[in-house]
Amino acid sequence: MSETTNLGLPFLEAGQAQKHVTLNEALRILDTAIHLSAVAISSLPPGSPEEGERHIVAPEATGAFASYDNAVATYQDAAWQFLVPRTGWRAWLEAEEILVVFDGEAWRDLRDLSVSLDDVTRIGVNTLSEGDNRLAVRSNAAVLSAIEDADGGTGDARLQISKEAESNTASVFFSNDFEGRAEFGLVGGDDFKLKVSADGEDWVESLIVDPASGSVSFARGLALEGEVSPAEISADQDDYAPAGFSGASVLRLSTDASRSLTGLAGGAAGRVVVVQNIGGSPLRLKNENAASSAANRFALSADITLAANQCAVLQYDAGAGRWRALAAPSAPSGGGSSDLSPLHLAIAKLQMRLADLAGASVNWIGAISDSFEDTTGLNTGGSTAMDTSEAGVIKPTSSSGANQLPAMTAATTSGVTMAATTEYSGSFSAWKAADGNANTWWVANGAVPQNLDADFGSGNAKTIASYKMRARNDGSPLGPTAWELLGSNDASSWSTLDSRAAQSFTSGELKTFAVASPGSYRYYRLAVSATGAGSNLSLGEYELHSPGSVNNMTAISNTFGLSAEPDSIDLFFVIEKADAMTPDTDYVVSVSIDGGANFDAGSIEELGTAGSLTVCRAASIDVSARSGTSLCWKIETHNNKSCKIHDLAARAY
């Protein structure tokens, strides 16, 4: 045997001449291999190596390192010497500051090798483990990854935190610079808890889950976030699915008149949605209406009507495939207004739906009921100042207020300034939209969005209740189709007063729009977000009107034949007051049995209110001095008060 087994050091032979050569070769190998430290794993020799400099030759190296894969190259005596590594050799790579080991085929980073650390007292990763923190990690991220089934694992990844007894804590604690802010887990018991703190000292429990029943308790307020406010609804909606609704909890709706929803798309097991009526007209949720797909319908005891500022809380029942009401205004059977408490609901059933009361002790000789869904029961020719445009109510007409924009002759006229985001040229300036001339227009110099602003001047705030827009009269399709009317008193913070979408104008057409949420503002902005075909928005005329006056209404019904002459009439109705109103002064009722030739007044009794509605009765109106069997009723409003009359019924006996 001429060399050692592991390092291959040459032996001195007996009687060998020049023994120093063999000894020096062994020392050279020892100098290279013992306490091995190499500059790097290199594919090419360095240009100016130092004496004794060592490199590990990378696979497929070139130059002087070619064909010496994995060898330890040492620069000695102005030449590279190569030493073949043995399995288990370890080397420190100076450039990377890592330890590698030769496994017989390749040099491997020790960090890639399987290592077992059983029963280790402490571990600190990039930090020190101190006190009770026997595992400490300082890192911007951490990953816990499952061992896949193909690699002998289960595919699961589970982190278990186990405590000693029920009274102890097993939790995850979140801090801000090591000052507590939130904690969840089994905190001092076996209930699952979530608690938070603003200062790390005072803690508030927000959520508690009972381990036996799974019941969840919210110890503080519950906020349903994610609101959507679609464009004003201008027609009944089936399978309603406005933009953004799929991720919303609150649906804020407004309508241009009394409208209906027959269903909501997007139902999922347990989903809760709050439907709010933020407009001024009733919104009806129709019970089991076939106009919507079965899975989108409402399963209610009856139709539910949401009056202004009312809401319903709906939950989706996946088993039945229906939306059900968790909370909503009461819905009377047989129709009519739904804004009634259980007591007034009973009154409405007993007193306003007379056809359902057959067999009562009073010997009736006729009855009338009208829900005002149409005008068939009204004497429209004999009535005055009666508005029937909104299904389900009658109300006094009102006249539009004055235009608060002067006839503009320049950008500033009579203290009012008009400006726009862009103007096409001097001939199409912003003030041209308010000059009172339908043949001149404002034309924007660019695509939407575009703003048209009116400034009434310091200390001159205006309340705008309606506004008008006229399309340019040359057949151009460039009128606005979607916009918001905004108000501000500092030209910085803006409030949304009205919102419109899917609008259209014919050439020169003038349209009037009611402001949904009027207020007193110095600045008004028409923020246009969409326009007709073409590249530039244009507007022929623009007006901002103050609140109008309410007219005094006289509403008269058609006549109804009685089987005999009555002695008394009972009249029942529901009134919704926009202004404070006194019965028998601001609103008056009377009846006639001779077809309207003579009327006898009744004394109104307000039976009770629920929300914005008041149930009224004028009992035992004496008509015994009259002759006739043609019954009709009359309701009058006085002192220019605004109101709506809902369901009405009368009985004669």
C-alpha positions as CSV (number, residue, x, y, z in Angstrom):
1,M,0.0,0.0,0.0
2,S,1.6,3.3,-1.2
3,E,-0.8,5.9,0.3
4,T,-3.2,6.5,3.2
5,T,-6.8,5.3,2.8
6,N,-8.8,8.5,3.3
7,L,-6.6,11.5,2.3
8,G,-4.3,9.6,-0.1
9,L,-1.1,10.8,1.6
10,P,1.9,9.0,0.1
11,F,3.9,6.7,2.3
12,L,7.7,6.8,2.7
13,E,9.1,3.6,1.3
14,A,11.9,1.8,3.1
15,G,15.3,2.8,1.6
16,Q,13.6,5.5,-0.5
17,A,15.8,8.1,-2.0
18,Q,14.9,11.8,-1.8
19,K,12.4,11.1,1.0
20,H,11.7,14.8,1.3
21,V,9.8,14.8,-2.0
22,T,7.2,12.3,-0.8
23,L,7.0,14.0,2.6
24,N,6.4,17.4,1.1
25,E,3.7,16.0,-1.2
26,A,1.9,14.6,1.8
27,L,2.2,17.9,3.6
28,R,0.9,19.7,0.5
29,I,-2.2,17.5,0.5
30,L,-2.7,18.0,4.2
31,D,-2.3,21.8,3.7
32,T,-5.0,21.7,1.0
33,A,-7.5,19.3,2.6
34,I,-7.3,19.9,6.4
35,H,-9.5,22.8,7.7
36,L,-10.6,23.3,4.1
37,S,-11.7,26.8,3.2
38,A,-12.3,27.8,-0.4
39,V,-13.0,31.2,-1.9
40,A,-16.0,29.9,-3.8
41,I,-17.4,27.2,-6.1
42,S,-16.0,28.6,-9.4
43,S,-16.5,27.7,-13.1
44,L,-13.4,29.7,-14.2
45,P,-10.0,30.2,-12.6
46,P,-9.5,33.8,-11.2
47,G,-7.2,36.1,-13.3
48,S,-4.6,36.8,-10.6
49,P,-4.8,34.1,-7.9
50,E,-2.7,34.4,-4.7
51,E,-0.3,31.6,-3.6
52,G,-2.3,29.0,-1.7
53,E,-5.7,30.3,-2.9
54,R,-8.3,27.5,-3.1
55,H,-11.4,27.1,-5.2
56,I,-13.9,24.2,-5.6
57,V,-14.3,23.5,-9.2
58,A,-17.9,23.8,-10.4
59,P,-19.4,21.2,-12.8
60,E,-18.7,21.9,-16.5
61,A,-16.0,24.4,-15.6
62,T,-13.8,25.9,-18.3
63,G,-10.2,27.1,-18.8
64,A,-7.7,25.5,-16.4
65,F,-10.6,24.1,-14.4
66,A,-12.0,22.1,-17.3
67,S,-12.5,18.3,-16.6
68,Y,-11.8,18.8,-12.9
69,D,-15.5,18.9,-11.7
70,N,-15.9,19.0,-7.9
71,A,-12.1,19.0,-7.3
72,V,-10.3,21.2,-4.8
73,A,-8.1,23.5,-6.8
74,T,-5.1,25.1,-5.1
75,Y,-2.8,27.6,-6.6
76,Q,0.8,26.6,-5.7
77,D,4.1,27.3,-7.3
78,A,2.5,29.4,-10.0
79,A,0.2,26.5,-11.1
80,W,-3.1,24.9,-10.2
81,Q,-3.0,21.7,-8.3
82,F,-6.2,19.6,-8.1
83,L,-7.2,17.3,-5.3
84,V,-10.1,14.8,-5.7
85,P,-12.5,15.1,-2.7
86,R,-13.7,12.2,-0.7
87,T,-17.2,11.7,0.6
88,G,-17.8,13.7,3.8
89,W,-15.3,16.4,3.1
90,R,-16.5,19.8,4.4
91,A,-15.5,23.2,3.2
92,W,-16.1,26.8,4.2
93,L,-17.1,29.0,1.3
94,E,-15.6,32.4,2.1
95,A,-17.6,34.5,-0.4
96,E,-21.0,33.2,0.7
97,E,-20.1,32.4,4.3
98,I,-21.7,29.0,4.2
99,L,-20.6,25.4,4.9
100,V,-20.8,22.8,2.2
101,V,-20.2,19.0,2.3
102,F,-19.2,16.6,-0.5
103,D,-21.7,13.7,-0.7
104,G,-19.6,11.6,-3.2
105,E,-21.2,13.2,-6.3
106,A,-21.6,17.0,-5.6
107,W,-20.9,19.6,-3.0
108,R,-24.1,20.4,-1.0
109,D,-25.1,23.3,1.1
110,L,-25.5,22.0,4.7
111,R,-28.7,24.0,4.9
112,D,-30.2,21.6,2.3
113,L,-29.4,18.5,4.3
114,S,-32.0,16.8,6.6
115,V,-31.2,17.7,10.2
116,S,-33.0,16.6,13.3
117,L,-33.0,18.9,16.3
118,D,-34.7,16.8,19.0
119,D,-34.9,18.1,22.6
120,V,-33.2,21.4,21.8
121,T,-33.4,23.8,24.8
122,R,-33.6,27.0,22.8
123,I,-33.7,28.2,19.2
124,G,-33.3,31.8,18.1
125,V,-33.6,32.6,14.4
126,N,-31.9,35.9,13.6
127,T,-32.4,36.9,17.2
128,L,-31.9,35.7,20.8
129,S,-34.3,33.4,22.6
130,E,-34.7,34.8,26.1
131,G,-36.8,34.0,29.2
132,D,-40.0,32.1,28.4
133,N,-39.5,32.8,24.7
134,R,-37.5,29.6,24.0
135,L,-38.3,29.9,20.3
136,A,-37.7,33.3,18.9
137,V,-37.9,34.2,15.2
138,R,-37.0,37.6,13.7
139,S,-38.3,37.6,10.1
140,N,-40.5,39.5,7.7
141,A,-42.5,36.4,6.8
142,A,-42.8,32.7,7.8
143,V,-44.1,29.8,5.8
144,L,-45.7,26.5,7.1
145,S,-46.2,24.2,4.2
146,A,-47.8,20.8,4.1
147,I,-45.9,17.6,3.1
148,E,-47.8,16.4,0.0
149,D,-49.2,12.9,-0.1
150,A,-46.8,11.9,-2.9
151,D,-43.9,12.7,-0.5
152,G,-45.3,10.5,2.3
153,G,-47.2,13.3,4.0
154,T,-50.9,13.9,4.5
155,G,-51.3,17.1,2.5
156,D,-52.5,18.9,5.7
157,A,-50.8,21.8,7.5
158,R,-51.9,22.4,11.1
159,L,-50.4,24.5,13.9
160,Q,-51.5,23.3,17.3
161,I,-51.2,25.5,20.4
162,S,-52.0,23.4,23.5
163,K,-52.4,24.7,27.0
164,E,-52.2,22.8,30.3
165,A,-55.7,23.4,31.8
166,E,-59.0,25.2,31.1
167,S,-58.0,28.2,33.1
168,N,-54.8,28.7,31.1
169,T,-54.5,30.5,27.7
170,A,-53.7,29.2,24.2
171,S,-53.9,32.1,21.9
172,V,-52.3,34.2,19.1
173,F,-51.2,37.6,20.2
174,F,-50.7,40.6,17.9
175,S,-48.7,43.7,18.9
176,N,-47.6,47.1,17.7
177,D,-43.9,47.5,18.7
178,F,-44.6,44.7,21.3
179,E,-47.6,46.7,22.7
180,G,-50.7,44.4,22.6
181,R,-53.4,45.3,20.1
182,A,-55.4,42.1,19.4
183,E,-55.6,38.5,20.7
184,F,-57.7,35.5,19.7
185,G,-57.9,31.9,20.9
186,L,-58.7,30.2,24.2
187,V,-58.1,33.1,26.5
188,G,-58.4,32.1,30.2
189,G,-61.0,29.5,29.4
190,D,-62.3,27.2,26.7
191,D,-64.5,29.8,25.0
192,F,-63.0,31.0,21.7
193,K,-62.5,34.7,22.1
194,L,-61.4,37.7,20.0
195,K,-60.4,40.8,22.0
196,V,-58.7,44.0,21.1
197,S,-56.9,46.9,22.8
198,A,-56.0,50.5,21.8
199,D,-53.2,50.8,24.3
200,G,-52.1,47.3,25.3
201,E,-53.6,47.8,28.8
202,D,-57.4,48.0,28.5
203,W,-58.9,45.1,26.5
204,V,-62.3,44.7,25.0
205,E,-63.9,41.3,24.1
206,S,-65.5,41.6,20.7
207,L,-66.5,38.1,19.9
208,I,-67.1,34.9,21.9
209,V,-67.9,31.4,20.6
210,D,-69.4,28.9,23.0
211,P,-67.5,25.5,22.6
212,A,-70.6,23.4,23.4
213,S,-73.2,25.0,21.1
214,G,-71.0,26.9,18.7
215,S,-73.2,30.0,19.3
216,V,-71.5,33.3,18.5
217,S,-71.9,36.3,20.8
218,F,-71.0,39.8,19.7
219,A,-70.0,41.7,22.8
220,R,-69.9,45.0,20.9
221,G,-71.7,46.6,18.0
222,L,-71.9,44.7,14.6
223,A,-71.3,46.8,11.5
224,L,-72.5,45.5,8.1
225,E,-70.1,47.2,5.6
226,G,-70.0,47.2,1.9
227,E,-72.6,49.6,0.6
228,V,-73.7,50.1,-3.0
229,S,-75.9,52.9,-4.2
230,P,-77.2,52.0,-7.7
231,A,-78.7,54.6,-10.0
232,E,-82.2,55.6,-9.4
233,I,-84.7,52.8,-10.3
234,S,-87.1,54.0,-13.0
235,A,-89.0,50.7,-13.6
236,D,-90.0,47.6,-11.8
237,Q,-87.0,45.3,-11.4
238,D,-86.8,41.5,-11.8
239,D,-83.8,39.4,-10.7
240,Y,-82.2,42.7,-9.6
241,A,-78.4,42.6,-9.6
242,P,-76.9,46.1,-9.7
243,A,-73.1,46.6,-10.1
244,G,-71.2,45.8,-6.9
245,F,-74.0,44.0,-5.2
246,S,-72.2,40.6,-5.1
247,G,-69.8,41.9,-2.5
248,A,-72.2,44.2,-0.6
249,S,-74.1,44.0,2.7
250,V,-76.1,47.2,2.3
251,L,-78.2,48.0,-0.8
252,R,-79.2,51.8,-0.8
253,L,-82.0,52.3,-3.3
254,S,-84.1,55.2,-4.6
255,T,-86.9,55.2,-7.2
256,D,-88.4,57.9,-9.4
257,A,-91.9,56.7,-8.4
258,S,-93.6,53.8,-6.7
259,R,-91.6,50.7,-7.9
260,S,-91.3,47.0,-7.2
261,L,-88.5,44.5,-6.8
262,T,-89.6,40.9,-7.5
263,G,-86.3,39.3,-6.7
264,L,-82.6,39.7,-5.9
265,A,-79.8,37.8,-7.7
266,G,-76.8,36.6,-5.7
267,G,-78.4,34.6,-2.9
268,A,-76.0,32.4,-1.0
269,A,-76.5,30.3,2.2
270,G,-77.0,32.6,5.2
271,R,-76.2,35.8,3.3
272,V,-77.6,38.9,5.0
273,V,-78.5,42.0,3.1
274,V,-80.0,45.3,4.3
275,V,-82.2,47.0,1.7
276,Q,-82.6,50.7,2.4
277,N,-85.0,53.1,0.7
278,I,-83.1,56.4,0.5
279,G,-85.5,58.0,-1.9
280,G,-88.9,59.6,-1.4
281,S,-91.1,57.1,-3.3
282,P,-92.3,53.7,-2.0
283,L,-90.3,50.6,-2.9
284,R,-92.2,47.3,-2.8
285,L,-90.6,43.8,-2.2
286,K,-93.1,41.5,-4.0
287,N,-93.9,38.2,-2.3
288,E,-93.3,35.0,-4.4
289,N,-93.5,36.9,-7.7
290,A,-93.0,34.8,-10.8
291,A,-91.4,37.6,-12.7
292,S,-88.1,36.7,-11.1
293,S,-86.3,33.3,-11.2
294,A,-87.4,31.0,-8.4
295,A,-84.0,31.2,-6.6
296,N,-84.1,35.0,-6.5
297,R,-87.6,35.5,-5.2
298,F,-88.8,36.8,-1.8
299,A,-90.6,34.5,0.6
300,L,-92.6,36.9,2.7
301,S,-96.0,36.7,4.4
302,A,-97.2,39.4,2.0
303,D,-95.7,42.2,-0.1
304,I,-93.5,44.6,2.0
305,T,-93.5,48.3,1.1
306,L,-90.5,50.4,2.2
307,A,-91.5,54.0,2.6
308,A,-88.9,56.8,2.6
309,N,-86.0,56.1,5.0
310,Q,-87.2,52.6,5.8
311,C,-85.3,49.3,5.5
312,A,-85.7,45.6,5.5
313,V,-83.1,43.0,6.6
314,L,-83.1,39.9,4.4
315,Q,-81.4,36.5,4.8
316,Y,-81.1,33.9,2.1
317,D,-82.5,30.5,2.9
318,A,-80.5,28.1,0.7
319,G,-82.8,25.2,1.6
320,A,-85.9,26.9,0.2
321,G,-84.0,29.0,-2.4
322,R,-85.6,32.2,-1.2
323,W,-84.9,35.5,0.5
324,R,-86.6,35.8,3.8
325,A,-87.2,38.9,6.0
326,L,-85.4,39.0,9.3
327,A,-86.8,42.5,10.0
328,A,-89.0,44.8,8.0
329,P,-92.0,47.1,8.3
330,S,-95.2,45.1,8.9
331,A,-97.0,44.1,5.8
332,P,-100.9,44.1,6.0
333,S,-102.6,41.3,4.2
334,G,-104.7,42.4,1.2
335,G,-102.4,45.2,0.2
336,G,-102.2,48.8,1.4
337,S,-99.4,50.6,3.2
338,S,-96.9,48.5,5.1
339,D,-95.6,51.1,7.5
340,L,-97.9,50.0,10.4
341,S,-97.3,48.6,13.8
342,P,-99.2,45.4,14.8
343,L,-101.9,47.5,16.5
344,H,-102.4,49.7,13.5
345,L,-102.2,46.7,11.2
346,A,-105.2,45.3,13.1
347,I,-107.0,48.6,12.7
348,A,-106.2,48.7,9.0
349,K,-107.5,45.1,8.6
350,L,-110.8,45.8,10.5
351,Q,-111.5,49.3,9.4
352,M,-110.1,49.8,5.9
353,R,-110.8,46.5,4.2
354,L,-114.6,46.5,4.5
355,A,-115.1,43.7,2.0
356,D,-113.5,41.3,4.5
357,L,-115.9,42.2,7.3
358,A,-119.1,40.6,6.0
359,G,-121.3,39.5,8.9
360,A,-120.5,42.4,11.2
361,S,-123.4,43.6,13.4
362,V,-123.7,47.0,11.6
363,N,-126.4,46.8,8.9
364,W,-124.4,48.2,6.1
365,I,-126.0,49.2,2.9
366,G,-122.8,49.8,0.9
367,A,-119.0,50.3,1.1
368,I,-116.2,51.8,-0.9
369,S,-112.4,51.0,-0.7
370,D,-109.6,52.5,-2.8
371,S,-105.8,51.9,-2.7
372,F,-105.2,54.5,-5.4
373,E,-103.1,52.1,-7.6
374,D,-105.0,53.7,-10.5
375,T,-107.5,56.5,-11.0
376,T,-110.6,54.4,-11.7
377,G,-112.2,55.4,-8.4
378,L,-111.5,59.1,-8.7
379,N,-113.5,61.9,-10.3
380,T,-110.5,63.4,-12.0
381,G,-112.6,66.0,-13.8
382,G,-114.2,67.3,-10.6
383,S,-111.0,67.2,-8.5
384,T,-108.5,70.1,-8.5
385,A,-104.8,70.3,-7.8
386,M,-104.7,66.5,-7.4
387,D,-101.5,64.7,-8.3
388,T,-102.0,61.0,-9.2
389,S,-98.6,60.4,-10.8
390,E,-97.4,58.1,-8.0
391,A,-99.2,54.8,-7.8
392,G,-100.7,54.1,-4.4
393,V,-101.2,57.7,-3.3
394,I,-103.0,60.9,-4.1
395,K,-101.4,64.2,-3.2
396,P,-101.6,68.0,-3.8
397,T,-99.9,69.3,-6.9
398,S,-97.0,71.7,-6.5
399,S,-95.6,74.4,-8.7
400,S,-91.9,74.7,-9.6
401,G,-89.8,77.3,-7.9
402,A,-88.0,80.1,-9.7
403,N,-84.8,79.5,-11.6
404,Q,-82.0,80.8,-9.4
405,L,-79.5,81.2,-12.3
406,P,-79.8,84.6,-14.0
407,A,-79.8,84.9,-17.8
408,M,-76.0,84.7,-18.1
409,T,-74.3,87.2,-20.4
410,A,-70.7,86.4,-19.3
411,A,-68.9,83.9,-17.0
412,T,-70.0,86.1,-14.1
413,T,-73.5,87.7,-14.2
414,S,-75.4,89.3,-11.3
415,G,-72.9,87.8,-8.8
416,V,-73.3,84.2,-10.2
417,T,-70.3,82.6,-11.8
418,M,-70.5,79.6,-14.2
419,A,-67.4,77.5,-15.0
420,A,-66.7,74.1,-16.5
421,T,-63.9,71.5,-16.5
422,T,-63.3,72.3,-20.1
423,E,-64.8,74.5,-22.8
424,Y,-64.6,73.9,-26.5
425,S,-64.0,77.5,-27.5
426,G,-65.3,81.0,-26.6
427,S,-68.5,80.3,-28.6
428,F,-69.3,77.3,-26.4
429,S,-68.4,78.6,-22.9
430,A,-69.9,77.2,-19.8
431,W,-72.2,80.2,-19.2
432,K,-73.9,79.5,-22.6
433,A,-75.8,76.7,-20.9
434,A,-77.5,79.3,-18.7
435,D,-78.1,82.2,-21.0
436,G,-81.7,81.5,-21.6
437,N,-81.1,80.9,-25.3
438,A,-81.8,77.4,-26.6
439,N,-79.7,78.1,-29.7
440,T,-76.4,78.5,-27.8
441,W,-74.7,75.6,-26.0
442,W,-71.9,74.7,-23.6
443,V,-69.6,72.2,-25.3
444,A,-66.9,70.4,-23.3
445,N,-63.4,70.2,-24.9
446,G,-62.8,66.5,-24.1
447,A,-64.4,63.3,-23.0
448,V,-66.3,62.8,-19.8
449,P,-66.1,63.1,-16.8
450,Q,-66.9,66.8,-17.1
451,N,-68.2,69.2,-14.4
452,L,-70.4,72.3,-14.9
453,D,-70.2,74.5,-11.8
454,A,-72.4,77.3,-10.5
455,D,-71.1,79.7,-7.7
456,F,-73.8,81.9,-6.2
457,G,-71.2,84.0,-4.3
458,S,-70.1,84.5,-0.7
459,G,-73.0,84.4,1.8
460,N,-75.5,83.6,-0.9
461,A,-76.3,79.9,-0.4
462,K,-79.4,78.6,-2.3
463,T,-81.7,75.6,-1.7
464,I,-82.3,73.9,-5.0
465,A,-85.3,71.5,-5.1
466,S,-85.3,70.7,-8.9
467,Y,-83.2,71.3,-11.9
468,K,-83.8,71.4,-15.7
469,M,-81.7,70.4,-18.6
470,R,-82.3,70.9,-22.3
471,A,-80.4,69.0,-25.1
472,R,-78.9,71.0,-27.9
473,N,-81.4,71.5,-30.7
474,D,-79.4,70.4,-33.7
475,G,-79.9,66.6,-33.4
476,S,-76.6,66.0,-31.7
477,P,-76.5,62.9,-29.5
478,L,-74.0,64.4,-27.1
479,G,-76.3,65.2,-24.2
480,P,-75.6,63.7,-20.7
481,T,-76.8,60.2,-19.9
482,A,-75.5,59.8,-16.4
483,W,-74.6,62.4,-13.7
484,E,-74.7,63.5,-10.1
485,L,-75.8,66.9,-8.8
486,L,-73.4,67.9,-5.9
487,G,-73.6,70.7,-3.4
488,S,-70.8,72.4,-1.4
489,N,-70.2,75.4,0.8
490,D,-66.4,75.4,0.5
491,A,-65.8,74.1,-3.1
492,S,-63.9,71.2,-1.5
493,S,-66.2,68.9,0.4
494,W,-69.2,67.9,-1.8
495,S,-72.5,66.3,-0.9
496,T,-74.5,64.2,-3.4
497,L,-77.9,65.7,-3.9
498,D,-79.2,63.7,-6.8
499,S,-77.9,60.8,-9.0
500,R,-79.2,59.8,-12.4
501,A,-78.2,57.1,-14.9
502,A,-79.4,55.6,-18.2
503,Q,-81.0,58.9,-19.3
504,S,-81.5,60.1,-22.8
505,F,-82.6,63.3,-24.6
506,T,-84.1,63.9,-28.0
507,S,-83.0,67.0,-29.9
508,G,-83.9,70.1,-28.0
509,E,-85.8,68.1,-25.3
510,L,-86.3,69.8,-21.9
511,K,-86.4,67.5,-18.8
512,T,-87.1,68.4,-15.2
513,F,-85.5,66.4,-12.3
514,A,-86.4,66.6,-8.6
515,V,-83.5,66.8,-6.2
516,A,-83.5,63.8,-3.9
517,S,-81.7,65.4,-1.0
518,P,-81.9,69.2,-1.2
519,G,-79.9,71.5,1.1
520,S,-78.5,75.0,1.3
521,Y,-75.3,75.4,-0.7
522,R,-73.2,78.1,-2.3
523,Y,-71.7,75.9,-4.9
524,Y,-73.6,73.5,-7.2
525,R,-71.8,71.0,-9.5
526,L,-73.3,68.9,-12.3
527,A,-70.8,66.1,-12.5
528,V,-71.4,64.2,-15.8
529,S,-70.0,60.7,-16.0
530,A,-71.5,59.6,-19.3
531,T,-72.8,61.1,-22.5
532,G,-74.3,60.1,-25.8
533,A,-72.4,59.0,-28.9
534,G,-69.5,61.2,-29.9
535,S,-66.5,62.7,-28.2
536,N,-67.7,65.9,-26.6
537,L,-70.4,66.6,-24.0
538,S,-72.8,69.4,-24.8
539,L,-75.8,71.0,-23.1
540,G,-78.3,73.5,-24.5
541,E,-79.8,74.9,-21.3
542,Y,-79.4,74.4,-17.5
543,E,-81.6,75.7,-14.7
544,L,-81.5,75.4,-10.9
545,H,-84.9,75.9,-9.3
546,S,-85.8,76.8,-5.7
547,P,-88.5,74.8,-3.8
548,G,-91.9,75.4,-5.3
549,S,-95.2,76.0,-3.6
550,V,-97.7,73.3,-2.7
551,N,-101.3,73.8,-4.0
552,N,-104.5,73.2,-2.1
553,M,-106.0,69.9,-3.3
554,T,-109.6,68.9,-3.7
555,A,-109.9,65.2,-4.3
556,I,-113.4,63.8,-5.1
557,S,-114.3,60.1,-5.8
558,N,-116.6,58.7,-8.4
559,T,-120.0,57.8,-7.1
560,F,-121.0,54.4,-5.7
561,G,-124.6,53.1,-5.6
562,L,-126.1,52.2,-2.3
563,S,-129.0,49.8,-1.8
564,A,-130.9,52.3,0.4
565,E,-130.6,55.8,1.7
566,P,-128.1,55.8,4.7
567,D,-128.2,57.8,7.9
568,S,-124.5,57.7,8.6
569,I,-121.1,57.3,6.9
570,D,-117.8,56.2,8.4
571,L,-114.7,57.2,6.5
572,F,-111.2,55.7,7.1
573,F,-107.9,56.7,5.4
574,V,-104.1,56.8,6.0
575,I,-102.3,60.1,5.6
576,E,-98.5,60.7,5.2
577,K,-97.7,64.2,6.3
578,A,-94.7,66.0,4.8
579,D,-95.6,69.1,6.7
580,A,-97.2,69.5,10.2
581,M,-100.9,69.3,9.7
582,T,-103.9,69.7,12.0
583,P,-107.0,67.6,11.2
584,D,-110.2,69.5,10.3
585,T,-108.0,72.6,9.6
586,D,-105.2,71.6,7.2
587,Y,-107.0,68.6,5.9
588,V,-110.8,68.2,5.8
589,V,-113.1,65.3,4.8
590,S,-116.7,65.2,3.7
591,V,-119.2,62.8,2.1
592,S,-122.2,63.1,-0.2
593,I,-125.1,60.7,-0.9
594,D,-126.6,62.7,-3.7
595,G,-123.8,62.3,-6.2
596,G,-121.8,65.3,-5.1
597,A,-124.6,67.9,-5.1
598,N,-124.2,68.4,-1.3
599,F,-121.4,67.4,1.1
600,D,-121.5,66.9,4.8
601,A,-118.2,67.3,6.7
602,G,-116.9,64.8,9.1
603,S,-114.7,65.3,12.3
604,I,-111.3,63.6,11.8
605,E,-109.9,61.5,14.6
606,E,-106.2,60.4,14.3
607,L,-106.2,56.8,15.7
608,G,-102.4,56.5,15.8
609,T,-99.2,56.8,13.9
610,A,-96.5,54.4,12.8
611,G,-93.4,55.9,11.2
612,S,-94.5,58.5,8.7
613,L,-98.2,57.3,8.4
614,T,-101.2,58.2,10.4
615,V,-104.4,56.2,10.5
616,C,-107.5,58.4,10.5
617,R,-111.3,58.0,11.0
618,A,-114.2,60.3,10.5
619,A,-116.9,58.3,12.3
620,S,-120.7,58.6,12.0
621,I,-120.9,61.5,9.6
622,D,-124.6,62.5,9.7
623,V,-126.3,62.4,6.3
624,S,-129.8,61.8,7.5
625,A,-131.0,65.2,6.2
626,R,-130.0,64.3,2.6
627,S,-131.7,62.2,0.0
628,G,-130.0,59.9,-2.4
629,T,-128.1,56.6,-2.8
630,S,-125.1,57.8,-4.8
631,L,-122.2,57.9,-2.3
632,C,-118.9,59.7,-2.9
633,W,-116.3,61.3,-0.7
634,K,-114.1,64.4,-0.8
635,I,-110.8,65.3,0.8
636,E,-109.4,68.8,0.8
637,T,-106.1,70.2,1.9
638,H,-105.6,73.8,3.1
639,N,-102.8,76.3,3.9
640,N,-100.6,74.9,1.2
641,K,-99.5,71.8,3.2
642,S,-97.8,68.8,1.6
643,C,-99.1,65.3,2.2
644,K,-100.0,62.0,0.6
645,I,-103.2,60.1,1.1
646,H,-102.9,56.3,1.0
647,D,-105.7,53.7,1.3
648,L,-109.2,55.0,1.9
649,A,-112.5,53.2,2.7
650,A,-116.0,54.3,3.5
651,R,-119.1,52.4,4.8
652,A,-122.7,53.5,4.8
653,Y,-125.4,52.4,7.2
